[in-house]
Amino acid sequence: MRPKRVILHVGTPKTGTSYLQDVLHRNKKDLAAEGVLYPVDRFDGHFLAALDLMRLPWGGLEAEAVGAWDRLAEQVNAWDGTSIISHEILATASREQVRRALDSLNHPDTEIHVVLSARDLVRQIPAEWQENIKHRRTLGYGRFLKQIRDPQRKSRISSWFWGVQEIPDILDRWGSELDPSRVHVVTVPKPGAPKTQLWDRFADTFGLTDIDLDRHAERANPSMGVPETALVRRINKIANTSVEPAFYRPLVRELLVHRTLSQRSGSSRLFLPTDEWEWANDLSHAWVEEMERRGYDIVGDLADLIPDPAPEVFANPDRPRERKVNAAALDVIRVLLEENVRMQHVEDDLRRERDEARGALEASYLRPTYRIRKKVVHTAEDRFWGRGAIKVYRRALGLDRNSRSA
């Protein structure tokens, strides 16, 4: 008999987590048939559970999340096979919150495994800054780097960054009470590796290798180049005073960032300046040595977490080439115009359907049968027996107000 297992995938951000969660969500029925539970009713179900576990404020969503973790744990505890919980913000959970999570799932005969997907720090730092820009922030790259290098970590930016990116600390918080063999580190391959390699590592860790899954990507979190990121930062400075949060995500983040600017090619990529590269490189080597010492299960190669050499030319997103930014801006204008035309067509279609429905209704009023029924009703309303008959008829159809309120 296969053991009851709970696999907690706790991050980190920007390590293929959106793709993994999309595959698991879309294949949850097939997974369940193979004894693997991915307990979600909606795509962001584990995100809400993580918010609830950590009592995190998140633009009002925390109110919607109340009780989500306990409901998730209840589903997992009732399942006899393997259960998978995955969200990257779990990386920042405190020791107390980790204890609550493990206690809610730690039942007799249950194997708890913790999985952390990790990418080298030199790629993670600019990726985290870009995520801040995607979430309508306007902090410059230079100021971002200064804040995360502050030894005191006083700012909200630095506190969050190290909470979800300091690999040895995350593994210690989540795995200190587990056997090292049940703490798994999935390394993100270097650029140029086969496209399927990261998925193969995930599949091996989660026990999905022999399950036929639809791996078509419907959700992803693609990156932008330097001019594109600089443009979105400028858009944010305007949008933050004129675009309500409910409209920002579909319009700016989805339409402009994910579907337009991230698809552009030929732009300079985000890197670290030389000084920051040297610091991040030294820190990466120290982290790898610490993980080797602890004896975790490494899926992939810890060498993947050692940064590649620094690029010879650093493109500064705080001072981008204006010609490149202008070219990206023209693409944005084109897409917005196309979207406006599309919405006009949608409005025209809705207006036409409304007019057709109104015409059909008016035509029904002109039919002889309608005029006869109307005359009979008006005649009956003038007589005592008629009013009683109409009342009985309406009550039978549920049209009488008194019958509805009873």
N, C-alpha and C positions, 0 to 999 in steps of 0.2 A: 504493500500500500504506500502510495506517494505521501510524503509528509505535508502537513499544512504549513504553507509558507506565506509570509508577508514581506513584500519587497518595497522598501521605502526609497524612492528616487528623489533626492533632496537638492538637486541642482547640479552644477551652477548655471546661471544664465549664460546665454550665447554659446551653448555647447550642443546644439541640435535638439533642445528640449521641446520646442514647438512642433517640430517634425515628428518626434517620437510620440508625443501626446496625441497628435492628429491621427497617426496610424493606429494607436491603441483605441482611441475613441471610435473611429470608423469601423474597426474590426471587433468591437466588443462582443457581438453575438457569436462570431466564429471562435473567439478566444474562450468564451464561456463553454462552448461545446467541447473544448479541449481541456477544460478544468482550470482555466485562467480567468480570474475576475478582474475587470477594470471597472470599478464601481462609480459610474457617473451617469446622471440623467441629462446633462448638458456639457458642452465642451469645457466650460470653465468651472466645472464642479469641484475639482481638486484645488483650484485657486481659491474658491470661496471657503473650502474647508481649511486651507492654510491661513487665510485671513482670520477665521474664527479661532483656530488654535493659538495664534500669536496675538490676537486682539489688535490687529493692525488697522489703522484708519486708511481708507482708500477711496476717496471721493464719494463717500456715502454708501459704497458697496458693503462696508462692514455691517451695516444694519441688515442687509439681505443675507449675510453670511451667518448670522446667529444660529447656533446649533448644528452647523454644517459638519463640523468635525465629528461630533458624537453620532450623527446619522451615518457618516461614512464608516466609522469604526464598527457600528452595529452591523452593517452589511458585510464588512470584512470578517467579523467574528462568526457570522452565520455561514460562511463559505468554507467548504472542506478542502479545497485545493489551494492553488496559488493565487494570491491577491496582489495587485500592483497599485501603488499610490505614487503619483508623480507630479511634483511642481517645484520649480526652481527657487521660489521665494522661501521654501522651507529651509534653505541653507542658512538663513539668518536667525533661525529659532534659538532662543536662549536655552541654557541647560534645564531650567525649570519647565519650559515648554516641550523640550525633547522628552523629559521624564513623563510629562502628561501624555504625550503621543504614544510612547512605548508602553506605558501602563495600560492605556486603553486598548492595546492590541496584543499584549503579552499574556496569552492564555496558555494553559497546559498543552503540551505537544505542538506548540507553534514555533517555527523557526523564523526569527526576524532577521532580515538582511537589509543593510543600508548600502545604497549605490550613489556614488558621486561621479558625475561626468565632469571632466576638467580639461581646460585648454591653457596653453602657455600664457603667462601674465602679460607679455608684450603685445599679444593680440587682444587680450581681455580688456586692458585699460582703455584704448581708444573705442572699443566696442561699447563699453559701459557709458562713456561720454556721449556716444551717438544715441544710445538708448534714452539718455536724459533729454537730448534734443527731440527725439521722437515723441517724448511725453510733454511737449510744449515748453520746455525750459529754455533759457537763453544764456546760460553760463558759458563763457568762453573756454576754449580748450586749455589755454595757459592757466587760468584760474582754477579749472578743474584739477589739473595736474598738481598745482600748488596745494590744494586742499587735501588730496588723497595722500600727499607726501608729508603732511603735518603729523609729527609723532604723537600729538595729543588727540588727534582724530575728533576734534570738537564739532566740526560741521556735520550737518545732516547728510551731505554728499559723502564725506569720508566714512562716516559711521555705517551707512548703507553699503558702500562699496566693499569695505573689508568684511562686513557681515556676510556677504554672498560670494566673496572671491578669495578669502584667506584660507586656502585649501587645508593646511594642517589643523587650523582651529576648527573648521567645520567638521572635519573627520573626528576630532577629539570630542566635540560636543555631541555628535550623533552616534559615535561608535565606541566611546570609552568603556561602556559596559557590555560590549559584544566581543565575541572571539574575533580576532583579526581576520580569520578566514571568512567571516560573514560581513566584512566591510570591503566593498568592491570599488575600485577606482577605474572608471572607463576613460581612457585618454582620447582626446580628439586628434585625429591624424594630422600630420603636417600638410600644408598646401601642396597640391599635386598628387596626393594619394588617390587611389580608386574611390569613386563616389560612393560606392556601397560599403566601404570599409567601416565607417562609423556605425551604420545600421547593423552590420555583422557583429560588431562588438556589443552593441545593445542587445541584440537577439541572443547572443551567447550568454550574457549576464542574466537576462530575464527568463531564460529557458524557452525561447520562442523559435529556435532554429528549425525545428521540424514542423512548424505550423505554417500553412500557406496563407499569407496575408496580402491584402491589397495595400501596396506601399506607395500608391500615387499620392503626391503631396498636394493637399488642398490648402494647408496653412503652413506658412513659413515666416521667418523673421529676417529678411534679407538686409544686407548692409548697403550703405551708399558710399560714394567717393567723397573727396574733400570739397569740391565746389558745391555738390548737391547738399551736403550737410550744412555748409555755410549758408546756403540759400534757405533751408528750412529754419535755421536759427533766426534769420532775418524775418521770415514769414511769422515765426512765433512772436516776435516783438510787436507785430501788428495784430495778429490773431488773438493774443492774450487779452486785448482790450475790446475786441469786436466780435469774436466768435465764441459762442457758448460751448462749454465742454461737451455737451451731447452731440454737437455738430462737428467738433474738431476731429474726433477719431475717424468717422467715415470720410470726411472731406480731405483732411490734411494727411493723417497717418496712413489711411488705407489707399485713397485715390492717388494722392501726390507722392507719398513716400514709397509705399510698397509696390504699387502698380505702375509708377512712372519713374521716379528718380532712381530707385534701386535697380531699374532695368537698363539704365544708361551704361555704356561701356567706354573705356579709354580714359577715364578720369583717374587722377592720382588717388591712391589709397591712403587711409589714415594709418600713421605710424607714430612712434615715439621719437622725440628729439634725442640726440646722442646721450646727454647726461641722464635722462630718465631711462633710456634703454640700458645703460650700464647698471643703474640701480635695480631695475626690474630683473635683469639677467642674474645678478648676484643673489637676489631674493629667490628666484626660481631654482637655482642650484641648491640653496639651503632647504627649500621645501622638498625637493626630490630626495635629498639625503635623509630628511626626517621620515618621509614615507617609506623609504627602503628600510630604515631602522625599525619601524613599527610592524612591518611584515604584512601589510594589507594584501588582498588579492588584486593584482594589477591586470586589467584586461586591456591589452594594447602594449604600449611601451612607455616607460617613464621618460625616455629620451624625447618623446613628443612634447613634454612640458618644458624642455630647454629651448629658449628662443633662438630663432635663426639670426644670423648677423644683421646688424643695423643697416638700413638702406643708406646709400651714399647721399641721396638728396631727400631732405625732409620738406614736405609740402605743408605749410602752416595753415590750418583752417581758419585761424583768426585773421590772417591776411592772405586770402585766396586770390588767385588770378581773376580779375573782374571779367575778362572775356569768357572764361569758363563758367563763371556764375551766371552771366547773362545768357549763355547758351542754354543752361539748365532752366533758367527762368522762362525762356521762350517755349520750352517743352511744357512747362507748367501752364502757361497761358493757353497753349494749344489744347491741352487736356481739359482745362476748365471750360473752354469754348465748346469742345465736343460734348462734355457732360451737360452743359446748358442746353445744347441742341437735343440731346437725348431726353432730358427732362421735359422739354417742350413737346416732344413727340408723345411722351407718356401722358402729359396733360391733355393733349389733343385726343388721344385714344380714350381717356377717361371722360372727356367732355362728349365725345361722340357716343359712347356707351350710355351716358346719362340721357342724352337727347333721344336716343333710340328707345330707352326704357320709358321716358316721358311720353313719347309718341305712341308707343304700344298701349300705355295706360289710358291716354286720351281716346284712342281708337276704341278701346273696350267700353268706354262710356257712351259712345255713339251707336253701339250695337242695339238692335230692336229688343233683344232679350233684356239688356240692362235697363232700357227705358220702361219696359213692362214691369220688371221687378221693382223699380223705383216708384211707379204709380201705385202698385199693390201695397207697398209698405206705407206710403203716404196715406192711402185710403184706410188701411188698417189702423193707423195711429189715431185716426179721428173717431174710432169706435172702441167701446170698452172691451169687447171680446178680442178685438185685434191687438190692443196693447198687451193683453195677457199672453196671447199667442207669440207675439214678438219677444216678450220677456223670456218665455220658456225656450224659444229658439236660440236666443243669444246666450242664455245660461248653458245650453247644451254644447255650444261652440266655445265656451269659455270667454265670451265677450262681455259678459255682465260684470260690472265693477264690483258689485257686492259679492258675487260668487268668487271673484279672484281674491278678495281680501278676507274671505271667511276662513 
